[in-house]
Amino acid sequence: MPELKDYQVSFIDLALESQALEFGNFTLKSGRSSPYFFNAAKMLNGCSLAQLASCYFEVIEGLNLKFDCIYGPAYKGIFLGSLIAMKYSQEGRSFPLSFNRKEIKDHGEGGNIIGASPHGDVMIIDDVLSAGTAARESIDLIKGLNANPKLFIVGLDRQEKGMGDLSAKSELERDFGIIIESIVNLDALIQFSKHNSQFHSYQDQLEGYRETWGA
């Protein structure tokens, strides 16, 4: 397993400091029992948002791919997409930003999109990839607007199975031709726990979870 990159360690440190990432025993929405839990909303409680934006930025720039606009799905993608758009603006490259409402607004500007309607090649920014259900909703929404969902960038890829035996990442790439990348994934968390005495006791549990639910 390759050594973690600096921005990956930085992301994990930010997640731990804000308690967005916790190790222990958790029951997920899927009903699965997991040795870790990730809630990106807790990163709004005072962690360095500039540093968080830099972690995403490092991943995106490493792909060396062009895109025309940024889309952040409600709700976590709203603040994450905003951070990335601001980071690019600071770097002298401004991109249109949009996000969706959970419910369609029937007055004022109307519709379920806030900001410029996604167009051309779209980069989706979100917090986590699990089974891929939410990702499919975002991809379908963008395609329904006659735009191309080109990139999907998340903070954490749980590397779990999608609808079949393939990982959610592999299924989405196969079904939509979209490029998916994450700052960290379950393998990275295992690597981190392996070399960090404070969390070393969770290594076996993380590896067991990967063997049961991973793809």
N, C-alpha and C positions, 0 to 999 in steps of 0.2 A: 504494500500500500504506500503510495507516494507521500512525502512529507507535506504538511499543510503549508499553504502560502500565507504570507503575512496578513493579507486582507481576510483570509478565512479565520485565522486566530483572532484578529481584531473583531470580526463579526460575532464569534462565539463569546468572546470576553464581554462585548456589549450586551449580548443576549442574557448572559449569566448575571451581569451586574444589575440589569433592569428586571431580572426574574422573568423575562420573556421565555427563556429556556430553563426548564427545571427537570431534574432527574428524580426518580422515585417510582411510585406505582400510580398510574392514571388510567381511567376508563375513557376511551375516546368516543366520539359521536358514533363511530361505526360499531361500537360495542367491544372493540378489541382492548385488551389490557396492554398498556405500553409502559416501558421503563423511562420514558421521557415525554415531555409536553412542551409545545412551542406556541406562544401567543404574542404575536408581533405588536399588538396594541400596547403592551406593557413597556415597549421601547419609547413610548411617548411620555413616560413618567420621569424623564430627566436624564436619559443617556445622551451621548453626543450624537445628535441627528446629522451633523456635518460628517462625522466619521462613518455613520451608517450609510449615508449617501455615497461616500467614497468607496465603500465596499461594493455596492452595486455598480458604481462607475467602473471600477477595476475589471469586473467581470464583463460588462458590456463592451468596454474598449478592447479587451482581450480577444473578443470575437471578430473585431475589425469588419463589421457589417454595417451597411447603410440602412437607415429607416427614416420615415417622414414625420412620424408623430408618436406621441406616448399616450397610452391608455391605462388607467388604473381602475380595476373593478372594485365596486363597493364591497366591503368598507375599507379593508386594510390597504388596498391598492390606491385609495384616494390620497392618503398621506405619503405613501411610498412613491407613487408616481409624481407627486408634487415635489418631493425631495430631489428626485432624479432630474426633473425638469429644471429646478433651480440650480442644481449642480452644473448641468450643461450650459445654462445661461451664464453662470459665473466663468465658465471656460470659453465663453464667446460663441456658443452654438445654441441658439434658441429653437425649441421645438414646440409645436402646438400640443396642448395637454387636454385630455378629456377623461371623464369618468361617468359612471352610470348611476341612476337612482334605482333603488329596489322596486319602487312603484312609479308608474308613469304619471307625470304631472299634467293635469288637464286645463291648467290656466297659466298665465304669464307666458314664459317662453315655451312651455309645454314639453312633451316628449319625456324620454328617460335618459337623455345624454346631456351632461353639463359640460360646456366648453365646445370647442370646434369639433364637428363631427369627424370621427376617424376617417382618414383617407390615405391612399397609397399603401406603402409598407408600414405596418403598425407594430410598435414594440409594446407588449403588455408587461406591466410590472405588478407583481403580487408578492405575498408573504411566504406561502407554503404550497407545495404540490403533494397531495396525498393520493387519492384514487383517481383524480383527474376530472371529477364531475364539474366543479366550478370552472376549471380551465376550459372545458368544452362549451360551457355557457358563454364565456367571454369570446371564444373563437367564433361561435355561431352568431353572436350579436354583431361582431365586426364584419363577418362575411355577409350578413344581412344588410349591411350598410355599403356594400360593394367595395369594401376595403380588404386589404390582404394582411391577415395576421401572420407576420413574418417571424417575430421573436417573442419568446415568453421567458421572462427572467424572474426567478423567485429567490427568496433568501434561503429557504430550506427545502430540499427534495427528500422526502421520507423514503424514497426508493421502494415504494410498495407496489404490489400488483394492481393493475387497473381493472378492467372488466374481465380479463382472461388471465393467462399465465405470464404475459409480458408485463413489464413495469408500466406505470401510468405514463411516464416520460416516453418510452418506446412506442406505446400505443398512439399517443398524440402525434408524435413525429411521423409515424406510419400513416395515420388517418388524415392528417392535414398538411403534411409537408412543412410543419413549423419547426423552428429551431428552439430548443429548450435548454436553458442553462441555469445553474443555481450557484449561490455563493458557497454553501456547504450542503452536504447530504449526510445520510446515515453513516456511510463509510467514514466521513470526516469526523463525525461525533465519536465513532469508535476509536479512531486514531487519536483524537484529543484525549479521551478518557484513558487510553493506554499509556500516555506519557504525562498525565497529570495526576499526582498522588491524591489530590482531593476527590477526584471522580473515578479513580482507577477501579473502585469496587463495582462500578456499573458496567464495566466492559463486558463481562460475561452475559449480563442481561440484555445489553444492546445487541450483542452478536446472536443471542438466542432469538430475539425479536426479528432480526434480519433473516435468520434461517426459517422462521415460521411464516412471516408475512412479506418478506422481501422477494424481489424478482431479479 
